[in-house]
C-alpha cells in the first residue's frame, strides 16, 4: 500500500475516534471559592419535557420542591440570586434579589410555584405547551447569564438545571434554529456562550436530570467533565452532577451545604414602635473555637477574611450590610465540632431574642430561640445557622404634621429610631410612642421641654424669589438631609393638597450636612406662591463613609414616610404672605402665629405716616 494511502487511513481513523470522544468545554471552568454570601444565577429549564411533552415525564412538582428547598436553605445567608428561565428563548424573571426570608416568602417561592402576573414572571413550563416556545435553547440561557454578568455583579456561581439535550440555538438574526435530530449546532453554539460566561469568572455547575435521556457528553460542552461527587468530590472544581427528579431536592441542598457549611449569618432588626426593620451598619462580634478533639484554633477562617485562626485570631467583628445581614464562615480541621459565640452592642436598644434556624445534612431544620446575650451555638462540619437578632428601640422620634402627610402608625408615619451618636436636627430630640398629627405641626413642639423642633429656621431677612428658596439647617453632626414641601400644582395656585407626592416637592435630596448651622438653597416652582401655608418635612439620617446611605430608610430610598435608622424628623409650617413669597413668622424657633406681629407693625407704620403728614401740613401753614 502506498505510504500516502496509509497515512490517509490512519488520519481518518484518528478523526473518527476523536469525534467519538466526549467533548470538554474549550474554556476551563474557573474554580469556585467555597463561601456563603455569593452572587448566584439559577438557570431553570422551562422546556416542554419538564411538563411531560413527547415521551418525557412531568417532573414539575419535583423541580419546584427542589428549587424551593435550595432557596429556603440559603435564605438569610447573605447570598443573592438572579433567576434565568429558558425554553426556545431565555427570560429574566428576576435580577439579583437578596435571599432574605421576606423575599423568599413573598417573591421567589410564589414564582417557583407558578404564581405570577404573566408567563415571563412565573415558573410554569405548561405556559408554552403547543407552541414553538417549548424547545431547549442552552445558548440563549447562557447568553442571558452573560447579560446579567455584564450588568454586574459577576456571578460567583451559575447553577444550570436542565433535563434534556438542547434542541435549538440562535440563528444570529433574532430567530432560532430548531432541530431535535441534529443537535451538534446547538451544542457548538452553547459552548461558545458558556465560554463567555466562564471568561467572566463565573463557575458553571450543571445539574442534569435525564428526562428521558441526557448524554453526559453534552454537558461537557458547557461546563466540563468533572462529575460530582464520585469522580470529583471537591465541589469547588466540579462541573456537573446527574440526578433523578426524585433526588433533585437532595442534590440542590447538597450544593447549599457545600457553599455554606460551617457558617452563621445574622440579620439585625429593631422594632421601631410599629414594625421590625432591618438595620445596616450594626456591629457584632463572633468568636469561634474548636470544642473537642483539637486545639481551640484548629480551623481556618473563610469569612470575613481568609486565614488560619491561629494566625489571625478567633474573634472577628462584623458590620451588617445594606440588608442588615452579616456572615461568618470557617472550616475546621478534620471533622472537629466547633462553637460560635455571638454578641452585639445594646446601645440605644434592648435585646429581645435571637430566632435561629440550624440547617444540617440529612436532618430536618432545627429552630430555636435564645433570650439572653451572648448567643452560643454548637456546629457540626456542614451545619450552617441563620439568626434574626430582634431588638426593641429605646426611643423613637415621630413627626407632627397633619395625618394626610403620613404621620401616625396607622399611616406608616415618618419615624426615626433614636440612636446615640447619630446626627439630629438641632440640639434636642424627644421620643414619642406615636406620631402627633396637628394642623400647625406643633404637637411635637409642645409635648416636652426644651422644644426639640430646633433644627430648621428660615433666615429673618429671607425673601423666597421665583425659582429659589433658602433655609437654615442646624445639625448635631455630619448627616444626610432630605426635605419635602407640599407645593401641589400651579394650576391650583400652589395650594397644598395634603401629600408630598407631587413632582418637585422633594426639594432637598440626599444632601450631606455637617456639624453646625448652614444655609441650604433649593428650587421653588416658577411663579408667585402666596396666601398659603406650606407644610414641610425634614429628615436627617447617618452617613456611611461620608456619603448618604439610602438603606437607613425602610424602603431603601429617601421617603417622607416610613421608618429610618438613626436621626430625626421635624415637620414645620411656612406661611406665605398675600403679595410675595416671604416668610411671615413661622420658624423652628418660634411657632407663634405671624398675624399679630404683622398687624402691629402695619399699624405702627400707618401711625408714623399720619404723624409725618400732620407735621408737614402744620409747617406749610406757618410758612403761609
C-alpha positions as CSV (number, residue, x, y, z in Angstrom):
1,X,0.0,0.0,0.0
2,X,1.4,3.4,-0.9
3,X,2.5,5.5,2.1
4,X,0.1,8.3,1.4
5,X,-2.8,5.9,1.5
6,X,-1.7,4.5,4.8
7,X,-1.4,8.0,6.2
8,X,-4.8,8.9,4.9
9,X,-6.4,5.9,6.5
10,X,-4.7,6.4,9.9
11,X,-5.7,10.1,9.9
12,X,-9.3,9.1,9.1
13,X,-9.3,6.6,12.0
14,X,-7.9,9.2,14.4
15,X,-10.5,11.7,13.3
16,X,-13.4,9.3,13.8
17,X,-12.1,8.3,17.2
18,X,-11.7,11.9,18.2
19,X,-15.2,12.8,17.2
20,X,-16.5,9.9,19.2
21,X,-14.9,11.0,22.4
22,X,-16.8,13.2,24.9
23,X,-16.0,16.9,24.3
24,X,-14.9,19.1,27.2
25,X,-15.6,22.8,27.1
26,X,-13.0,24.9,25.4
27,X,-12.5,27.4,28.3
28,X,-11.7,25.9,31.7
29,X,-14.3,26.2,34.3
30,X,-12.9,28.7,36.9
31,X,-12.6,27.3,40.4
32,X,-15.2,28.4,42.9
33,X,-14.3,29.9,46.2
34,X,-16.5,27.9,48.6
35,X,-18.1,30.5,50.7
36,X,-21.5,31.7,51.7
37,X,-22.8,35.2,50.7
38,X,-22.3,34.5,47.0
39,X,-23.8,36.0,43.9
40,X,-25.7,33.1,42.3
41,X,-27.5,32.8,39.0
42,X,-30.0,30.0,39.0
43,X,-30.9,28.8,35.4
44,X,-34.1,26.8,35.2
45,X,-35.1,24.7,32.2
46,X,-38.7,25.6,31.3
47,X,-38.9,23.5,28.1
48,X,-41.7,21.1,27.2
49,X,-40.1,18.0,28.6
50,X,-40.4,19.4,32.1
51,X,-44.2,19.1,31.9
52,X,-44.1,15.7,30.1
53,X,-44.2,16.7,26.4
54,X,-43.3,13.9,24.0
55,X,-42.1,10.8,25.8
56,X,-40.9,12.7,28.8
57,X,-42.3,12.6,32.3
58,X,-44.0,15.6,34.1
59,X,-41.4,16.5,36.8
60,X,-42.7,20.0,37.6
61,X,-43.6,19.1,41.2
62,X,-40.1,17.6,41.8
63,X,-38.4,20.6,40.3
64,X,-40.5,23.1,42.3
65,X,-39.8,21.2,45.6
66,X,-36.1,21.1,44.9
67,X,-35.8,24.8,43.9
68,X,-37.8,25.8,47.0
69,X,-35.6,23.6,49.2
70,X,-32.5,25.3,47.7
71,X,-33.8,28.8,48.2
72,X,-35.0,28.0,51.7
73,X,-31.7,26.6,52.7
74,X,-29.8,29.7,51.5
75,X,-32.2,32.3,52.8
76,X,-30.7,34.9,55.2
77,X,-27.1,33.7,54.5
78,X,-26.2,37.0,52.8
79,X,-26.4,35.5,49.3
80,X,-28.3,37.0,46.4
81,X,-29.8,35.2,43.4
82,X,-30.9,36.0,39.9
83,X,-33.1,33.6,38.0
84,X,-33.0,32.8,34.3
85,X,-35.6,30.6,32.8
86,X,-35.5,29.2,29.2
87,X,-37.3,27.2,26.6
88,X,-36.8,28.2,22.9
89,X,-35.7,31.6,24.3
90,X,-34.5,32.7,27.7
91,X,-36.2,35.2,30.1
92,X,-35.0,37.0,33.2
93,X,-37.9,36.9,35.7
94,X,-35.7,38.3,38.5
95,X,-32.4,40.2,38.6
96,X,-30.2,39.9,41.7
97,X,-32.5,39.6,44.7
98,X,-31.2,39.3,48.3
99,X,-32.1,35.8,49.7
100,X,-33.9,37.2,52.8
101,X,-36.8,35.4,54.4
102,X,-39.1,38.1,53.2
103,X,-38.0,37.9,49.6
104,X,-38.1,34.1,49.6
105,X,-41.6,34.0,51.1
106,X,-43.2,36.8,49.1
107,X,-41.3,36.8,45.8
108,X,-39.2,33.8,44.9
109,X,-41.4,30.9,46.3
110,X,-44.5,32.2,44.5
111,X,-42.5,32.4,41.3
112,X,-41.2,28.8,41.6
113,X,-44.7,27.6,42.4
114,X,-46.1,29.1,39.2
115,X,-47.7,32.2,40.7
116,X,-47.0,35.4,38.8
117,X,-48.7,38.1,36.7
118,X,-47.7,36.5,33.3
119,X,-45.7,33.7,31.8
120,X,-42.4,35.7,31.9
121,X,-42.7,36.1,35.7
122,X,-43.7,32.6,36.9
123,X,-42.1,29.2,36.5
124,X,-44.7,27.2,34.6
125,X,-43.5,25.1,31.6
126,X,-47.1,24.4,30.8
127,X,-47.4,28.1,29.6
128,X,-45.6,27.1,26.5
129,X,-47.5,23.9,25.5
130,X,-48.4,23.5,21.9
131,X,-46.1,26.4,20.8
132,X,-42.6,26.7,19.3
133,X,-41.5,28.2,22.6
134,X,-41.1,24.9,24.4
135,X,-37.8,23.8,22.8
136,X,-34.4,23.7,24.7
137,X,-32.0,26.5,23.9
138,X,-28.9,26.3,26.1
139,X,-27.2,29.0,24.1
140,X,-29.8,31.7,24.8
141,X,-29.9,30.8,28.5
142,X,-26.2,31.3,28.8
143,X,-26.3,34.5,26.7
144,X,-28.8,35.8,29.3
145,X,-26.4,34.8,32.1
146,X,-23.7,36.8,30.2
147,X,-26.0,39.8,30.1
148,X,-26.6,39.6,33.9
149,X,-22.8,39.4,34.4
150,X,-22.4,42.5,32.1
151,X,-24.8,44.5,34.3
152,X,-22.9,43.4,37.4
153,X,-22.1,42.0,39.7
154,X,-20.5,38.9,38.1
155,X,-22.0,35.7,39.3
156,X,-19.7,33.6,41.5
157,X,-21.7,30.5,40.7
158,X,-24.1,29.6,37.9
159,X,-26.3,26.6,38.7
160,X,-27.7,25.4,35.3
161,X,-30.6,22.9,35.7
162,X,-31.7,21.0,32.6
163,X,-33.5,17.7,31.9
164,X,-32.6,17.0,28.3
165,X,-30.4,17.7,25.3
166,X,-30.6,21.1,23.5
167,X,-33.0,21.3,20.6
168,X,-32.5,24.9,19.5
169,X,-29.9,27.7,19.1
170,X,-30.0,31.3,18.0
171,X,-29.7,31.9,14.2
172,X,-27.9,35.2,14.5
173,X,-30.8,37.3,13.1
174,X,-33.1,37.4,16.1
175,X,-34.7,33.9,15.5
176,X,-33.9,30.4,16.4
177,X,-32.9,27.2,14.5
178,X,-34.8,24.2,15.8
179,X,-33.9,20.6,15.3
180,X,-34.5,17.6,17.5
181,X,-32.3,15.3,15.4
182,X,-29.2,17.3,14.6
183,X,-28.2,18.8,17.9
184,X,-24.5,19.4,17.2
185,X,-25.0,23.0,16.1
186,X,-27.0,23.6,19.3
187,X,-24.1,22.2,21.4
188,X,-21.5,24.3,19.5
189,X,-23.5,27.5,20.0
190,X,-24.0,26.7,23.7
191,X,-20.3,26.0,24.1
192,X,-19.4,29.5,22.8
193,X,-21.9,31.2,25.1
194,X,-20.7,29.1,28.1
195,X,-17.1,30.1,27.3
196,X,-18.1,33.7,27.5
197,X,-19.7,33.2,31.0
198,X,-16.6,31.3,32.3
199,X,-14.4,34.0,30.8
200,X,-16.3,36.5,33.0
201,X,-15.1,34.4,36.0
202,X,-18.3,32.6,36.8
203,X,-18.2,28.9,37.8
204,X,-20.8,26.9,35.9
205,X,-22.3,23.8,37.6
206,X,-24.8,21.8,35.6
207,X,-27.4,19.8,37.4
208,X,-28.8,17.3,34.9
209,X,-31.9,15.1,35.2
210,X,-32.3,12.7,32.3
211,X,-35.9,13.0,31.1
212,X,-35.9,10.7,29.3
213,X,-32.2,10.9,28.4
214,X,-29.3,13.4,28.9
215,X,-26.0,12.2,27.5
216,X,-23.2,13.4,29.9
217,X,-21.0,14.2,26.9
218,X,-23.5,17.0,26.0
219,X,-22.9,18.6,29.5
220,X,-19.2,18.7,28.9
221,X,-19.7,21.3,26.2
222,X,-20.9,23.9,28.7
223,X,-19.1,23.2,32.0
224,X,-16.5,20.4,31.9
225,X,-16.0,16.7,32.5
226,X,-15.6,16.6,36.3
227,X,-18.7,14.8,37.7
228,X,-19.6,15.5,41.3
229,X,-19.1,13.7,43.7
230,X,-17.9,10.3,42.7
231,X,-15.3,11.5,40.2
232,X,-14.6,14.9,41.7
233,X,-15.5,15.2,45.4
234,X,-14.4,18.8,45.6
235,X,-17.3,20.9,44.7
236,X,-15.2,24.0,44.1
237,X,-13.7,22.4,40.9
238,X,-16.6,20.0,40.0
239,X,-18.5,20.7,36.8
240,X,-21.8,18.8,36.9
241,X,-23.9,16.2,38.6
242,X,-26.5,13.8,37.3
243,X,-29.6,13.2,39.4
244,X,-33.1,11.8,39.2
245,X,-36.0,14.1,39.6
246,X,-36.9,12.5,42.9
247,X,-33.3,13.1,44.2
248,X,-33.2,16.7,42.9
249,X,-34.2,18.1,46.2
250,X,-31.2,16.5,48.0
251,X,-28.8,17.4,45.1
252,X,-29.6,21.1,45.4
253,X,-29.4,21.1,49.2
254,X,-26.0,19.4,48.9
255,X,-24.9,22.4,46.9
256,X,-26.1,24.7,49.7
257,X,-24.1,22.7,52.3
258,X,-21.0,22.8,50.1
259,X,-21.3,26.6,49.9
260,X,-22.4,27.5,53.5
261,X,-21.3,24.6,55.7
262,X,-19.7,26.0,58.9
263,X,-21.2,29.4,58.9
264,X,-23.6,31.6,60.8
265,X,-25.5,34.5,59.2
266,X,-27.3,37.1,61.2
267,X,-29.9,39.6,60.4
268,X,-30.3,42.6,62.7
269,X,-33.8,44.0,63.3
270,X,-35.1,46.7,65.6
271,X,-38.8,47.3,66.5
272,X,-39.4,50.9,65.8
273,X,-42.8,51.1,67.6
274,X,-44.6,49.7,64.6
275,X,-42.5,47.2,62.6
276,X,-39.3,45.2,62.8
277,X,-36.9,46.9,60.4
278,X,-33.6,45.6,59.1
279,X,-30.6,47.6,60.4
280,X,-27.5,48.3,58.4
281,X,-24.2,49.3,60.0
282,X,-24.7,47.5,63.3
283,X,-21.6,45.9,65.0
284,X,-21.4,42.3,66.1
285,X,-18.6,40.1,67.4
286,X,-18.2,36.5,66.5
287,X,-15.8,34.1,68.3
288,X,-15.2,30.6,67.0
289,X,-13.4,27.8,68.8
290,X,-13.0,24.0,68.5
291,X,-14.8,22.4,71.4
292,X,-13.2,19.0,71.4
293,X,-10.6,16.8,69.7
294,X,-8.1,19.6,69.0
295,X,-6.8,23.0,69.8
296,X,-9.3,25.8,70.0
297,X,-7.7,27.4,66.9
298,X,-7.7,24.2,64.8
299,X,-9.7,25.8,61.9
300,X,-9.4,28.3,59.1
301,X,-11.5,31.4,58.7
302,X,-13.3,31.8,55.3
303,X,-15.4,34.9,56.1
304,X,-15.0,37.8,56.8
305,X,-11.3,37.2,56.0
306,X,-9.4,34.1,55.0
307,X,-6.6,32.7,57.1
308,X,-5.7,30.3,59.9
309,X,-7.4,31.2,63.3
310,X,-4.0,30.6,65.0
311,X,-2.6,33.5,62.8
312,X,-5.5,36.0,62.5
313,X,-7.4,35.4,65.8
314,X,-10.5,33.7,67.0
315,X,-12.8,36.8,67.1
316,X,-14.0,38.7,64.1
317,X,-16.0,41.9,64.1
318,X,-19.0,42.0,61.7
319,X,-20.8,45.1,60.4
320,X,-24.3,44.5,59.0
321,X,-24.7,45.3,55.3
322,X,-27.4,47.3,53.5
323,X,-29.9,44.4,54.1
324,X,-28.9,44.3,57.8
325,X,-27.0,41.0,57.4
326,X,-23.5,39.7,58.1
327,X,-22.0,36.2,57.7
328,X,-19.1,34.5,59.4
329,X,-17.7,31.2,58.0
330,X,-14.9,28.8,58.9
331,X,-13.6,25.4,58.1
332,X,-12.4,23.2,61.0
333,X,-9.5,20.8,60.5
334,X,-10.8,17.2,60.1
335,X,-14.4,16.8,61.4
336,X,-14.0,18.7,64.6
337,X,-17.0,20.2,66.3
338,X,-16.9,24.0,66.8
339,X,-18.9,26.6,68.6
340,X,-19.7,30.3,67.8
341,X,-20.3,32.9,70.4
342,X,-22.2,36.0,69.1
343,X,-22.6,39.3,70.9
344,X,-23.7,42.8,70.0
345,X,-23.9,46.3,71.3
346,X,-27.2,47.2,73.0
347,X,-26.6,51.0,72.9
348,X,-30.0,52.6,72.2
349,X,-31.8,49.3,72.0
350,X,-32.9,46.4,74.3
351,X,-32.2,42.8,73.2
352,X,-35.4,40.8,73.0
353,X,-34.4,37.5,71.4
354,X,-32.5,35.7,68.6
355,X,-34.6,33.4,66.5
356,X,-32.3,30.9,64.8
357,X,-32.5,28.0,62.3
358,X,-29.9,25.3,62.1
359,X,-29.6,23.6,58.7
360,X,-27.9,20.2,58.8
361,X,-27.4,17.4,56.2
362,X,-30.0,14.5,56.4
363,X,-31.9,16.3,59.2
364,X,-35.0,18.5,59.5
365,X,-34.2,22.1,60.1
366,X,-33.9,22.9,63.8
367,X,-35.4,26.1,65.0
368,X,-34.5,27.6,68.4
369,X,-34.7,30.9,70.3
370,X,-32.2,32.5,72.6
371,X,-33.3,35.2,75.1
372,X,-30.0,36.3,76.6
373,X,-26.7,37.5,75.2
374,X,-24.2,36.2,74.3
375,X,-25.6,33.6,71.9
376,X,-23.6,30.3,71.8
377,X,-24.2,27.8,69.0
378,X,-22.6,24.3,68.5
379,X,-21.8,23.3,64.9
380,X,-21.1,20.1,63.0
381,X,-18.9,20.2,59.9
382,X,-21.5,21.0,57.4
383,X,-24.1,22.8,59.6
384,X,-25.0,26.4,59.0
385,X,-27.2,28.6,61.1
386,X,-29.2,31.8,60.4
387,X,-30.4,34.0,63.2
388,X,-32.5,37.1,63.4
389,X,-31.4,39.3,66.3
390,X,-34.5,41.2,67.5
391,X,-34.3,44.4,69.5
392,X,-36.7,47.0,70.8
393,X,-35.8,50.6,70.3
394,X,-35.4,52.6,73.5
395,X,-36.6,55.8,71.8
396,X,-38.4,56.7,68.5
397,X,-39.0,60.2,67.1
398,X,-42.2,60.8,65.2
399,X,-43.5,63.8,63.1
400,X,-46.4,66.0,63.9
401,X,-47.8,67.3,60.5
402,X,-51.5,66.7,59.6
403,X,-52.1,63.0,59.1
404,X,-52.7,63.3,55.4
405,X,-48.9,63.6,55.3
406,X,-48.5,60.1,56.8
407,X,-47.7,60.9,60.4
408,X,-49.1,58.3,62.7
409,X,-48.8,54.5,63.0
410,X,-51.9,53.7,61.0
411,X,-50.4,55.5,58.0
412,X,-46.8,54.3,58.2
413,X,-45.8,57.7,59.6
414,X,-42.3,59.1,59.3
415,X,-40.3,57.9,62.3
416,X,-36.7,57.6,63.4
417,X,-35.1,55.1,65.8
418,X,-33.1,57.4,68.0
419,X,-29.5,56.0,68.4
420,X,-26.7,57.6,70.5
421,X,-24.2,59.3,68.3
422,X,-26.4,59.6,65.2
423,X,-27.0,63.1,63.9
424,X,-30.2,65.0,64.8
425,X,-31.6,68.3,63.7
426,X,-30.7,71.0,66.2
427,X,-29.7,70.2,69.8
428,X,-32.6,68.2,71.1
429,X,-34.7,65.2,70.1
430,X,-37.5,63.8,72.2
431,X,-39.2,60.3,71.7
432,X,-42.9,59.6,71.3
433,X,-44.9,56.4,71.1
434,X,-46.7,57.6,68.0
435,X,-47.0,60.4,65.6
436,X,-48.8,63.5,66.8
437,X,-50.8,65.0,63.9
438,X,-51.7,68.6,64.2
439,X,-53.0,71.4,61.9
440,X,-50.0,73.7,62.6
441,X,-47.4,70.9,63.0
442,X,-46.8,72.0,66.6
443,X,-47.7,69.0,68.8
444,X,-44.1,67.8,68.9
445,X,-43.0,71.3,69.9
446,X,-45.3,71.3,72.9
447,X,-45.0,67.8,74.3
448,X,-41.7,68.3,76.1
449,X,-39.2,70.9,77.2
450,X,-37.0,72.1,75.8
451,X,-38.6,72.1,72.3
452,X,-36.9,69.6,70.1
453,X,-38.0,71.2,66.9
454,X,-34.9,73.3,66.8
455,X,-33.1,72.3,63.7
456,X,-34.9,74.2,60.9
457,X,-35.3,78.0,60.6
458,X,-35.8,80.5,57.8
459,X,-33.4,83.4,57.9
460,X,-35.1,86.6,59.2
461,X,-34.2,88.6,56.0
462,X,-35.1,85.7,53.6
463,X,-37.2,86.5,50.6
464,X,-38.2,83.5,48.6
465,X,-37.9,84.6,45.0
466,X,-39.0,82.9,41.8
467,X,-37.1,79.7,41.5
468,X,-35.2,79.5,44.7
469,X,-35.8,79.2,48.5
470,X,-33.4,79.0,51.4
471,X,-33.4,77.8,54.9
472,X,-31.0,77.3,57.8
473,X,-30.3,73.8,58.9
474,X,-28.6,73.0,62.2
475,X,-27.2,69.5,62.6
476,X,-25.6,68.0,65.7
477,X,-23.1,66.1,63.5
478,X,-22.5,65.0,59.9
479,X,-25.6,63.6,58.3
480,X,-27.7,63.1,55.2
481,X,-30.6,65.6,54.8
482,X,-33.8,65.2,52.8
483,X,-36.7,67.6,52.8
484,X,-40.2,67.8,51.2
485,X,-42.5,70.8,50.8
486,X,-46.1,70.5,49.7
487,X,-46.5,72.9,46.8
488,X,-49.1,71.0,44.9
489,X,-49.7,72.3,41.4
490,X,-49.5,75.8,39.8
491,X,-53.0,75.3,38.3
492,X,-54.3,75.2,41.9
493,X,-52.3,78.3,42.9
494,X,-49.9,76.0,44.8
495,X,-52.5,75.4,47.5
496,X,-51.2,72.3,49.4
497,X,-53.1,69.0,48.7
498,X,-52.0,67.2,51.9
499,X,-49.3,65.0,50.4
500,X,-45.6,65.1,49.4
501,X,-46.2,63.1,46.2
502,X,-46.2,65.8,43.5
503,X,-43.2,66.5,41.2
504,X,-40.7,68.9,42.6
505,X,-41.8,68.5,46.2
506,X,-38.6,66.6,47.2
507,X,-36.7,69.9,47.5
508,X,-33.6,68.6,49.3
509,X,-32.4,65.2,48.1
510,X,-29.6,63.3,49.8
511,X,-27.6,66.4,50.7
512,X,-24.7,66.0,53.1
513,X,-24.7,68.4,56.1
514,X,-22.1,69.0,58.7
515,X,-22.0,70.0,62.4
516,X,-23.4,73.4,63.0
517,X,-25.8,75.7,61.1
518,X,-25.6,76.2,57.3
519,X,-27.8,77.8,54.7
520,X,-29.5,75.3,52.3
521,X,-30.9,76.5,49.0
522,X,-33.4,74.7,46.9
523,X,-35.5,75.0,43.8
524,X,-39.0,76.5,44.0
525,X,-41.8,76.3,41.4
526,X,-41.6,79.2,38.9
527,X,-44.4,81.7,39.6
528,X,-45.8,83.5,42.6
529,X,-46.8,81.5,45.6
530,X,-48.7,83.5,48.1
531,X,-51.5,83.4,50.7
532,X,-50.8,79.7,51.6
533,X,-49.3,77.8,54.5
534,X,-46.8,75.3,53.2
535,X,-46.2,72.1,55.1
536,X,-42.5,71.0,55.2
537,X,-40.9,67.7,56.4
538,X,-37.2,67.4,57.1
539,X,-35.4,64.1,57.8
540,X,-31.7,63.6,58.8
541,X,-30.0,60.1,58.8
542,X,-26.4,59.0,59.4
543,X,-23.7,58.9,56.8
544,X,-21.6,55.9,55.7
545,X,-18.0,56.7,54.6
546,X,-19.1,60.4,54.4
547,X,-21.8,59.6,51.9
548,X,-25.6,59.4,52.1
549,X,-26.7,55.8,52.7
550,X,-30.2,55.1,51.4
551,X,-30.5,51.8,53.3
552,X,-31.1,53.6,56.5
553,X,-34.6,54.2,55.1
554,X,-37.1,51.3,55.4
555,X,-37.8,51.3,51.6
556,X,-34.1,51.7,50.8
557,X,-34.8,55.2,49.3
558,X,-35.4,58.6,50.9
559,X,-39.1,58.8,51.6
560,X,-41.3,61.3,53.5
561,X,-42.9,58.3,55.2
562,X,-41.9,55.1,56.9
563,X,-39.1,54.2,59.3
564,X,-35.5,55.3,59.3
565,X,-32.5,54.1,61.4
566,X,-30.9,56.9,63.4
567,X,-31.5,60.7,63.0
568,X,-34.7,62.7,63.4
569,X,-37.8,64.0,61.6
570,X,-39.1,67.6,62.0
571,X,-42.3,68.9,60.5
572,X,-42.9,72.7,60.1
573,X,-45.3,75.2,58.6
574,X,-44.3,78.1,56.4
575,X,-46.9,80.8,55.9
576,X,-46.5,82.9,52.8
577,X,-47.9,86.5,52.6
578,X,-50.5,87.9,50.2
579,X,-48.2,89.6,47.7
580,X,-44.8,88.0,47.9
581,X,-43.0,84.8,48.7
582,X,-41.9,86.0,52.1
583,X,-41.7,84.2,55.4
584,X,-44.0,86.0,57.8
585,X,-43.1,84.5,61.1
586,X,-43.3,80.7,61.5
587,X,-39.9,79.1,62.1
588,X,-38.4,76.2,64.0
589,X,-37.5,78.6,66.8
590,X,-40.9,80.4,67.2
591,X,-44.1,78.7,66.3
592,X,-46.2,81.8,67.3
593,X,-48.7,83.0,64.6
594,X,-47.2,85.9,62.5
595,X,-50.6,87.7,62.1
596,X,-50.5,89.8,65.4
597,X,-46.9,90.9,64.6
598,X,-47.9,91.9,61.0
599,X,-50.9,93.8,62.3
600,X,-48.9,95.6,64.9
601,X,-46.1,96.6,62.5
602,X,-48.6,97.7,59.9
603,X,-50.4,99.9,62.4
604,X,-47.2,101.4,63.6
605,X,-46.1,102.3,60.1
606,X,-49.5,103.8,59.3
607,X,-49.4,105.9,62.5
608,X,-45.9,107.2,61.6
609,X,-47.2,108.1,58.2
610,X,-50.1,110.1,59.6
611,X,-47.9,111.9,62.1
612,X,-45.4,112.9,59.4
613,X,-48.3,114.2,57.2
614,X,-49.8,116.3,60.1
615,X,-46.4,117.8,60.9
616,X,-45.8,118.7,57.2
617,X,-49.2,120.4,56.9
618,X,-48.5,122.5,60.1
619,X,-45.2,123.7,58.8
620,X,-46.7,124.6,55.4
621,X,-49.5,126.6,57.2
622,X,-46.9,128.5,59.3
623,X,-45.0,129.5,56.2
624,X,-48.0,131.0,54.7
